[in-house]
């Protein structure tokens, strides 16, 4: 512990006053004009000093911050030496050895600090600066916030110059962004103890990064779910070389190890190796193939001039009010397509169990679970920020940016309204234990939409 003594306080006062008037001028007690001395006597010294500070420009404030910081550093160095600077005493245990310059980026601009050096040992003012960091924490928060929001490093450089600093290179922005690593790592490895997570959405997107001197595509996979309280939650994030069964299995295995449980339905696109990985790592979980992505695959099997008709027919399947009617309509649509587009009809029949897996659960959640659209909206926000980067320097940079963004979304979801009600989740858990509808339901109803739309 150290404190400012009387002499140090006088030095601090004289340093501030000298800063206001400039080193080439005298202190207030030695000002040559009687007129200004009379003004000070009339309004009071403190009020006079406050007025000078309020009217000061940024350069003056910067010099004042520098003067105050250096006085405190000098006092602390004197305490370490056991005696004031240049005062011989028997209690002295160390001596000064000049100064070293260190740049300090603050909200009033860049300041060149003169840090005292000691002949024995080292002295560093960690209450002002931290080792290997020259930016104060408030400025660091500005830069990292810009990084997460997708601001390019060039614009960050312009921003810090606007704040009065000397600019910031790409490497400096990346160095400050690394401050996010502990936060992101803690978020990614947190326990998933708010289960059961009845519904889970899985998706992957491609990012470009440098590896081994080349630019390669890597898969960034994200999992979201609905916890027992009905709120959406980011469950996991990872980056692997390609979308295959081994990668998906390792990803899901990591989620289970952290506590993922009670999953009854996983919604995703038909990613390579994902369905076997779900069957292996999430026992009792069904797979819902994203309706939107399946529609695109199906329409690629029919001529362009017939795609609008086929799309309307297929959409009529999920528009039915009950599970039984959904399956019946699916069979009618498949029969109608068989006469004109047998390839599309075959695909529709083969994907029935996967595309209609949502019918096991209450009708009130069908729109939320039959596609990956909620995940796609999140992906667009991620893409909007990652496109600014273009090519990531490594995989850690991908996890840093996307992980920080997902952490913010997760916090927002925790305080917003529930995505699903607790009662619906309980019904869904109960329904998942029953018999799953089959595609062999025979319709006894009168033909409805197919006959009306058929040409």
Buried (B, 14 or more C-beta within 10 A) or exposed (E): EEEBEEEBEEBBEBBBBBBBEEEEEEEBEEBEEEEEBEEBEEEEEEEBBEEBEEEBEEEBBBBBBBBBBBBBBBBBBBBBBEBBEEEEEEEEEBEBEEBEEBEBBBBBBBBEBBBBBBEEEEBEBEEBBBEEBBBBEEBBEBBBEBBBEBBBBEEBBBBBEEBBBEEBEEEBBBBBBEBBBEBBEEBBEBEBEBBBBBBBBBBBBEBBBBEEEEEEEBBBBBBBBBBBEBBBBBBBBBBBEBBBBEBBBEBBBBBBEBBBEBBBBBBBBBBEBBBEBBEEBBEEBBBBBBBEBBBEBBBEBBEEEBBEBBBEBBEBBBEBEEBBBBBBBBBBBBBBBBEBBEEBBBBBBEBBBBBBBBBBBBBEBBEBBBBBBBBBEBBEBBBEBBEBBEEBBEBBBBBBBBBBBBBBBBEEBEEEEBBBEEEBBBBBBEBBEEEEBEBEBEBEEEEBBBEEBEE
